[in-house]
Amino acid sequence: MDSSIEAERCLVERWRSMIAEQKLATVMQMNQAVRGLALAGVRARFPNAGPREQFLRLAIVTLGLGLAQAAYPEIAALDSP
């Protein structure tokens, strides 16, 4: 287990004490952080990619290749999507 029982208990209590707006804000911040990390990974793997290519490659990471291609057909033109 990554954290102690006490740490988990504190985390659960913290979530329980938050109002809905605080929970939503926290989840949105976490989502933004994860998206930033995913984009950093795309940039590391494709350092010469421009903004549009980065966007398309992030779509592949977040949506999966099939759904990303359905939403953005131009993905088929990428080298090794």
Backbone atoms as SQL, in Angstrom:
CREATE TABLE atoms (id INTEGER PRIMARY KEY, chain TEXT, resi INTEGER, resn TEXT, atom TEXT, x REAL, y REAL, z REAL);
INSERT INTO atoms VALUES
  (1, 'A', 1, 'MET', 'N', 0.853, -1.180, 0.000),
  (2, 'A', 1, 'MET', 'CA', 0.000, 0.000, 0.000),
  (3, 'A', 1, 'MET', 'C', 0.900, 1.245, 0.000),
  (4, 'A', 2, 'ASP', 'N', 0.534, 2.235, -0.775),
  (5, 'A', 2, 'ASP', 'CA', 1.348, 3.442, -0.912),
  (6, 'A', 2, 'ASP', 'C', 1.279, 4.372, 0.292),
  (7, 'A', 3, 'SER', 'N', 0.177, 4.383, 0.979),
  (8, 'A', 3, 'SER', 'CA', 0.044, 5.292, 2.118),
  (9, 'A', 3, 'SER', 'C', -0.515, 4.536, 3.317),
  (10, 'A', 4, 'SER', 'N', -0.330, 5.129, 4.461),
  (11, 'A', 4, 'SER', 'CA', -0.786, 4.479, 5.678),
  (12, 'A', 4, 'SER', 'C', -2.306, 4.570, 5.802),
  (13, 'A', 5, 'ILE', 'N', -2.835, 3.755, 6.650),
  (14, 'A', 5, 'ILE', 'CA', -4.272, 3.778, 6.934),
  (15, 'A', 5, 'ILE', 'C', -4.661, 5.159, 7.467),
  (16, 'A', 6, 'GLU', 'N', -3.813, 5.728, 8.306),
  (17, 'A', 6, 'GLU', 'CA', -4.093, 7.049, 8.888),
  (18, 'A', 6, 'GLU', 'C', -4.151, 8.128, 7.801),
  (19, 'A', 7, 'ALA', 'N', -3.233, 8.067, 6.852),
  (20, 'A', 7, 'ALA', 'CA', -3.233, 9.044, 5.759),
  (21, 'A', 7, 'ALA', 'C', -4.506, 8.904, 4.927),
  (22, 'A', 8, 'GLU', 'N', -4.903, 7.687, 4.654),
  (23, 'A', 8, 'GLU', 'CA', -6.128, 7.461, 3.891),
  (24, 'A', 8, 'GLU', 'C', -7.352, 7.973, 4.655),
  (25, 'A', 9, 'ARG', 'N', -7.384, 7.736, 5.973),
  (26, 'A', 9, 'ARG', 'CA', -8.484, 8.206, 6.790),
  (27, 'A', 9, 'ARG', 'C', -8.573, 9.731, 6.730),
  (28, 'A', 10, 'CYS', 'N', -7.423, 10.404, 6.830),
  (29, 'A', 10, 'CYS', 'CA', -7.402, 11.870, 6.762),
  (30, 'A', 10, 'CYS', 'C', -7.914, 12.367, 5.420),
  (31, 'A', 11, 'LEU', 'N', -7.519, 11.682, 4.354),
  (32, 'A', 11, 'LEU', 'CA', -7.962, 12.079, 3.022),
  (33, 'A', 11, 'LEU', 'C', -9.480, 11.925, 2.874),
  (34, 'A', 12, 'VAL', 'N', -10.003, 10.804, 3.342),
  (35, 'A', 12, 'VAL', 'CA', -11.456, 10.572, 3.267),
  (36, 'A', 12, 'VAL', 'C', -12.197, 11.632, 4.080),
  (37, 'A', 13, 'GLU', 'N', -11.703, 11.930, 5.257),
  (38, 'A', 13, 'GLU', 'CA', -12.344, 12.962, 6.082),
  (39, 'A', 13, 'GLU', 'C', -12.302, 14.326, 5.396),
  (40, 'A', 14, 'ARG', 'N', -11.201, 14.631, 4.756),
  (41, 'A', 14, 'ARG', 'CA', -11.086, 15.914, 4.038),
  (42, 'A', 14, 'ARG', 'C', -12.108, 15.998, 2.925),
  (43, 'A', 15, 'TRP', 'N', -12.238, 14.935, 2.131),
  (44, 'A', 15, 'TRP', 'CA', -13.231, 14.930, 1.053),
  (45, 'A', 15, 'TRP', 'C', -14.648, 15.074, 1.617),
  (46, 'A', 16, 'ARG', 'N', -14.919, 14.394, 2.711),
  (47, 'A', 16, 'ARG', 'CA', -16.254, 14.471, 3.312),
  (48, 'A', 16, 'ARG', 'C', -16.573, 15.873, 3.827),
  (49, 'A', 17, 'SER', 'N', -15.549, 16.592, 4.260),
  (50, 'A', 17, 'SER', 'CA', -15.786, 17.925, 4.814),
  (51, 'A', 17, 'SER', 'C', -15.955, 19.003, 3.742),
  (52, 'A', 18, 'MET', 'N', -15.616, 18.696, 2.510),
  (53, 'A', 18, 'MET', 'CA', -15.719, 19.685, 1.430),
  (54, 'A', 18, 'MET', 'C', -17.154, 19.828, 0.951),
  (55, 'A', 19, 'ILE', 'N', -17.506, 21.053, 0.582),
  (56, 'A', 19, 'ILE', 'CA', -18.790, 21.247, -0.088),
  (57, 'A', 19, 'ILE', 'C', -18.606, 20.874, -1.560),
  (58, 'A', 20, 'ALA', 'N', -19.703, 20.713, -2.270),
  (59, 'A', 20, 'ALA', 'CA', -19.665, 20.248, -3.660),
  (60, 'A', 20, 'ALA', 'C', -18.772, 21.122, -4.536),
  (61, 'A', 21, 'GLU', 'N', -18.851, 22.430, -4.353),
  (62, 'A', 21, 'GLU', 'CA', -18.048, 23.337, -5.180),
  (63, 'A', 21, 'GLU', 'C', -16.554, 23.123, -4.957),
  (64, 'A', 22, 'GLN', 'N', -16.164, 22.840, -3.711),
  (65, 'A', 22, 'GLN', 'CA', -14.751, 22.581, -3.414),
  (66, 'A', 22, 'GLN', 'C', -14.295, 21.278, -4.060),
  (67, 'A', 23, 'LYS', 'N', -15.156, 20.262, -3.996),
  (68, 'A', 23, 'LYS', 'CA', -14.813, 18.987, -4.620),
  (69, 'A', 23, 'LYS', 'C', -14.657, 19.161, -6.121),
  (70, 'A', 24, 'LEU', 'N', -15.579, 19.879, -6.736),
  (71, 'A', 24, 'LEU', 'CA', -15.507, 20.112, -8.176),
  (72, 'A', 24, 'LEU', 'C', -14.237, 20.864, -8.538),
  (73, 'A', 25, 'ALA', 'N', -13.905, 21.907, -7.789),
  (74, 'A', 25, 'ALA', 'CA', -12.689, 22.684, -8.060),
  (75, 'A', 25, 'ALA', 'C', -11.451, 21.808, -7.921),
  (76, 'A', 26, 'THR', 'N', -11.429, 20.952, -6.916),
  (77, 'A', 26, 'THR', 'CA', -10.283, 20.064, -6.704),
  (78, 'A', 26, 'THR', 'C', -10.142, 19.078, -7.853),
  (79, 'A', 27, 'VAL', 'N', -11.241, 18.485, -8.266),
  (80, 'A', 27, 'VAL', 'CA', -11.203, 17.528, -9.376),
  (81, 'A', 27, 'VAL', 'C', -10.777, 18.228, -10.668),
  (82, 'A', 28, 'MET', 'N', -11.256, 19.440, -10.890),
  (83, 'A', 28, 'MET', 'CA', -10.868, 20.178, -12.091),
  (84, 'A', 28, 'MET', 'C', -9.371, 20.496, -12.071),
  (85, 'A', 29, 'GLN', 'N', -8.832, 20.849, -10.917),
  (86, 'A', 29, 'GLN', 'CA', -7.392, 21.117, -10.799),
  (87, 'A', 29, 'GLN', 'C', -6.583, 19.849, -11.062),
  (88, 'A', 30, 'MET', 'N', -7.050, 18.727, -10.532),
  (89, 'A', 30, 'MET', 'CA', -6.353, 17.463, -10.773),
  (90, 'A', 30, 'MET', 'C', -6.393, 17.105, -12.254),
  (91, 'A', 31, 'ASN', 'N', -7.549, 17.296, -12.870),
  (92, 'A', 31, 'ASN', 'CA', -7.696, 17.007, -14.293),
  (93, 'A', 31, 'ASN', 'C', -6.741, 17.873, -15.114),
  (94, 'A', 32, 'GLN', 'N', -6.642, 19.139, -14.771),
  (95, 'A', 32, 'GLN', 'CA', -5.744, 20.055, -15.471),
  (96, 'A', 32, 'GLN', 'C', -4.283, 19.617, -15.290),
  (97, 'A', 33, 'ALA', 'N', -3.937, 19.179, -14.099),
  (98, 'A', 33, 'ALA', 'CA', -2.572, 18.715, -13.838),
  (99, 'A', 33, 'ALA', 'C', -2.258, 17.467, -14.660),
  (100, 'A', 34, 'VAL', 'N', -3.181, 16.531, -14.710),
  (101, 'A', 34, 'VAL', 'CA', -2.974, 15.301, -15.479),
  (102, 'A', 34, 'VAL', 'C', -2.866, 15.621, -16.969),
  (103, 'A', 35, 'ARG', 'N', -3.707, 16.514, -17.448),
  (104, 'A', 35, 'ARG', 'CA', -3.645, 16.919, -18.858),
  (105, 'A', 35, 'ARG', 'C', -2.296, 17.578, -19.158),
  (106, 'A', 36, 'GLY', 'N', -1.802, 18.404, -18.248),
  (107, 'A', 36, 'GLY', 'CA', -0.498, 19.032, -18.425),
  (108, 'A', 36, 'GLY', 'C', 0.626, 18.011, -18.478),
  (109, 'A', 37, 'LEU', 'N', 0.545, 16.994, -17.631),
  (110, 'A', 37, 'LEU', 'CA', 1.548, 15.932, -17.647),
  (111, 'A', 37, 'LEU', 'C', 1.484, 15.134, -18.946),
  (112, 'A', 38, 'ALA', 'N', 0.281, 14.856, -19.414),
  (113, 'A', 38, 'ALA', 'CA', 0.127, 14.132, -20.679),
  (114, 'A', 38, 'ALA', 'C', 0.694, 14.952, -21.835),
  (115, 'A', 39, 'LEU', 'N', 0.425, 16.244, -21.839),
  (116, 'A', 39, 'LEU', 'CA', 0.962, 17.109, -22.885),
  (117, 'A', 39, 'LEU', 'C', 2.480, 17.176, -22.811),
  (118, 'A', 40, 'ALA', 'N', 3.033, 17.218, -21.618),
  (119, 'A', 40, 'ALA', 'CA', 4.489, 17.204, -21.455),
  (120, 'A', 40, 'ALA', 'C', 5.074, 15.913, -22.032),
  (121, 'A', 41, 'GLY', 'N', 4.380, 14.810, -21.836),
  (122, 'A', 41, 'GLY', 'CA', 4.822, 13.539, -22.414),
  (123, 'A', 41, 'GLY', 'C', 4.798, 13.562, -23.925),
  (124, 'A', 42, 'VAL', 'N', 3.748, 14.148, -24.501),
  (125, 'A', 42, 'VAL', 'CA', 3.659, 14.279, -25.957),
  (126, 'A', 42, 'VAL', 'C', 4.821, 15.132, -26.464),
  (127, 'A', 43, 'ARG', 'N', 5.070, 16.249, -25.802),
  (128, 'A', 43, 'ARG', 'CA', 6.165, 17.141, -26.220),
  (129, 'A', 43, 'ARG', 'C', 7.518, 16.448, -26.114),
  (130, 'A', 44, 'ALA', 'N', 7.693, 15.621, -25.100),
  (131, 'A', 44, 'ALA', 'CA', 8.966, 14.904, -24.937),
  (132, 'A', 44, 'ALA', 'C', 9.156, 13.873, -26.044),
  (133, 'A', 45, 'ARG', 'N', 8.072, 13.189, -26.432),
  (134, 'A', 45, 'ARG', 'CA', 8.168, 12.164, -27.471),
  (135, 'A', 45, 'ARG', 'C', 8.238, 12.753, -28.870),
  (136, 'A', 46, 'PHE', 'N', 7.645, 13.948, -29.048),
  (137, 'A', 46, 'PHE', 'CA', 7.598, 14.585, -30.370),
  (138, 'A', 46, 'PHE', 'C', 8.049, 16.038, -30.246),
  (139, 'A', 47, 'PRO', 'N', 9.347, 16.248, -30.006),
  (140, 'A', 47, 'PRO', 'CA', 9.843, 17.599, -29.726),
  (141, 'A', 47, 'PRO', 'C', 9.698, 18.580, -30.883),
  (142, 'A', 48, 'ASN', 'N', 9.574, 18.097, -32.098),
  (143, 'A', 48, 'ASN', 'CA', 9.460, 18.982, -33.258),
  (144, 'A', 48, 'ASN', 'C', 8.012, 19.226, -33.680),
  (145, 'A', 49, 'ALA', 'N', 7.071, 18.682, -32.945),
  (146, 'A', 49, 'ALA', 'CA', 5.654, 18.828, -33.288),
  (147, 'A', 49, 'ALA', 'C', 5.184, 20.245, -32.998),
  (148, 'A', 50, 'GLY', 'N', 4.392, 20.773, -33.924),
  (149, 'A', 50, 'GLY', 'CA', 3.791, 22.085, -33.715),
  (150, 'A', 50, 'GLY', 'C', 2.569, 21.969, -32.817),
  (151, 'A', 51, 'PRO', 'N', 1.936, 23.089, -32.510),
  (152, 'A', 51, 'PRO', 'CA', 0.776, 23.079, -31.608),
  (153, 'A', 51, 'PRO', 'C', -0.366, 22.171, -32.067),
  (154, 'A', 52, 'ARG', 'N', -0.685, 22.180, -33.371),
  (155, 'A', 52, 'ARG', 'CA', -1.791, 21.342, -33.846),
  (156, 'A', 52, 'ARG', 'C', -1.455, 19.864, -33.712),
  (157, 'A', 53, 'GLU', 'N', -0.232, 19.491, -34.077),
  (158, 'A', 53, 'GLU', 'CA', 0.170, 18.095, -33.947),
  (159, 'A', 53, 'GLU', 'C', 0.173, 17.671, -32.478),
  (160, 'A', 54, 'GLN', 'N', 0.630, 18.547, -31.601),
  (161, 'A', 54, 'GLN', 'CA', 0.598, 18.243, -30.168),
  (162, 'A', 54, 'GLN', 'C', -0.834, 18.005, -29.717),
  (163, 'A', 55, 'PHE', 'N', -1.747, 18.868, -30.175),
  (164, 'A', 55, 'PHE', 'CA', -3.165, 18.710, -29.833),
  (165, 'A', 55, 'PHE', 'C', -3.684, 17.354, -30.308),
  (166, 'A', 56, 'LEU', 'N', -3.363, 16.990, -31.554),
  (167, 'A', 56, 'LEU', 'CA', -3.846, 15.722, -32.107),
  (168, 'A', 56, 'LEU', 'C', -3.254, 14.531, -31.355),
  (169, 'A', 57, 'ARG', 'N', -1.981, 14.615, -31.030),
  (170, 'A', 57, 'ARG', 'CA', -1.343, 13.515, -30.302),
  (171, 'A', 57, 'ARG', 'C', -1.873, 13.422, -28.865),
  (172, 'A', 58, 'LEU', 'N', -2.205, 14.548, -28.274),
  (173, 'A', 58, 'LEU', 'CA', -2.832, 14.526, -26.952),
  (174, 'A', 58, 'LEU', 'C', -4.219, 13.886, -27.045),
  (175, 'A', 59, 'ALA', 'N', -4.926, 14.156, -28.129),
  (176, 'A', 59, 'ALA', 'CA', -6.233, 13.521, -28.339),
  (177, 'A', 59, 'ALA', 'C', -6.090, 12.004, -28.400),
  (178, 'A', 60, 'ILE', 'N', -5.042, 11.534, -29.058),
  (179, 'A', 60, 'ILE', 'CA', -4.806, 10.085, -29.130),
  (180, 'A', 60, 'ILE', 'C', -4.571, 9.523, -27.728),
  (181, 'A', 61, 'VAL', 'N', -3.772, 10.224, -26.945),
  (182, 'A', 61, 'VAL', 'CA', -3.466, 9.763, -25.588),
  (183, 'A', 61, 'VAL', 'C', -4.722, 9.740, -24.721),
  (184, 'A', 62, 'THR', 'N', -5.535, 10.778, -24.824),
  (185, 'A', 62, 'THR', 'CA', -6.685, 10.893, -23.927),
  (186, 'A', 62, 'THR', 'C', -7.925, 10.148, -24.406),
  (187, 'A', 63, 'LEU', 'N', -8.104, 10.055, -25.713),
  (188, 'A', 63, 'LEU', 'CA', -9.318, 9.430, -26.248),
  (189, 'A', 63, 'LEU', 'C', -9.104, 8.013, -26.761),
  (190, 'A', 64, 'GLY', 'N', -7.866, 7.664, -27.033),
  (191, 'A', 64, 'GLY', 'CA', -7.585, 6.405, -27.710),
  (192, 'A', 64, 'GLY', 'C', -7.574, 6.659, -29.207),
  (193, 'A', 65, 'LEU', 'N', -6.821, 5.853, -29.943),
  (194, 'A', 65, 'LEU', 'CA', -6.626, 6.098, -31.369),
  (195, 'A', 65, 'LEU', 'C', -7.931, 6.086, -32.154),
  (196, 'A', 66, 'GLY', 'N', -8.784, 5.106, -31.918),
  (197, 'A', 66, 'GLY', 'CA', -10.019, 4.990, -32.702),
  (198, 'A', 66, 'GLY', 'C', -10.932, 6.192, -32.562),
  (199, 'A', 67, 'LEU', 'N', -11.210, 6.579, -31.339),
  (200, 'A', 67, 'LEU', 'CA', -12.095, 7.720, -31.100),
  (201, 'A', 67, 'LEU', 'C', -11.440, 9.021, -31.556),
  (202, 'A', 68, 'ALA', 'N', -10.132, 9.153, -31.323),
  (203, 'A', 68, 'ALA', 'CA', -9.433, 10.360, -31.754),
  (204, 'A', 68, 'ALA', 'C', -9.490, 10.503, -33.274),
  (205, 'A', 69, 'GLN', 'N', -9.303, 9.403, -34.016),
  (206, 'A', 69, 'GLN', 'CA', -9.384, 9.463, -35.474),
  (207, 'A', 69, 'GLN', 'C', -10.797, 9.770, -35.943),
  (208, 'A', 70, 'ALA', 'N', -11.785, 9.260, -35.232),
  (209, 'A', 70, 'ALA', 'CA', -13.173, 9.564, -35.599),
  (210, 'A', 70, 'ALA', 'C', -13.469, 11.048, -35.404),
  (211, 'A', 71, 'ALA', 'N', -12.922, 11.624, -34.355),
  (212, 'A', 71, 'ALA', 'CA', -13.150, 13.039, -34.077),
  (213, 'A', 71, 'ALA', 'C', -12.271, 13.937, -34.938),
  (214, 'A', 72, 'TYR', 'N', -11.047, 13.490, -35.217),
  (215, 'A', 72, 'TYR', 'CA', -10.068, 14.290, -35.952),
  (216, 'A', 72, 'TYR', 'C', -9.461, 13.427, -37.052),
  (217, 'A', 73, 'PRO', 'N', -10.130, 13.312, -38.195),
  (218, 'A', 73, 'PRO', 'CA', -9.640, 12.443, -39.278),
  (219, 'A', 73, 'PRO', 'C', -8.214, 12.764, -39.740),
  (220, 'A', 74, 'GLU', 'N', -7.745, 13.975, -39.526),
  (221, 'A', 74, 'GLU', 'CA', -6.395, 14.343, -39.952),
  (222, 'A', 74, 'GLU', 'C', -5.318, 13.559, -39.194),
  (223, 'A', 75, 'ILE', 'N', -5.702, 12.862, -38.128),
  (224, 'A', 75, 'ILE', 'CA', -4.742, 12.046, -37.390),
  (225, 'A', 75, 'ILE', 'C', -4.152, 10.960, -38.300),
  (226, 'A', 76, 'ALA', 'N', -4.924, 10.495, -39.262),
  (227, 'A', 76, 'ALA', 'CA', -4.443, 9.457, -40.177),
  (228, 'A', 76, 'ALA', 'C', -3.214, 9.915, -40.945),
  (229, 'A', 77, 'ALA', 'N', -3.033, 11.218, -41.118),
  (230, 'A', 77, 'ALA', 'CA', -1.891, 11.736, -41.855),
  (231, 'A', 77, 'ALA', 'C', -0.624, 11.849, -41.003),
  (232, 'A', 78, 'LEU', 'N', -0.729, 11.656, -39.699),
  (233, 'A', 78, 'LEU', 'CA', 0.450, 11.738, -38.835),
  (234, 'A', 78, 'LEU', 'C', 1.364, 10.546, -39.078),
  (235, 'A', 79, 'ASP', 'N', 2.672, 10.779, -38.964),
  (236, 'A', 79, 'ASP', 'CA', 3.616, 9.667, -38.990),
  (237, 'A', 79, 'ASP', 'C', 3.500, 8.932, -37.663),
  (238, 'A', 80, 'SER', 'N', 3.313, 7.657, -37.698),
  (239, 'A', 80, 'SER', 'CA', 3.180, 6.806, -36.518),
  (240, 'A', 80, 'SER', 'C', 2.316, 7.423, -35.423),
  (241, 'A', 81, 'PRO', 'N', 0.987, 7.442, -35.657),
  (242, 'A', 81, 'PRO', 'CA', 0.100, 8.004, -34.614),
  (243, 'A', 81, 'PRO', 'C', 0.052, 7.173, -33.398);
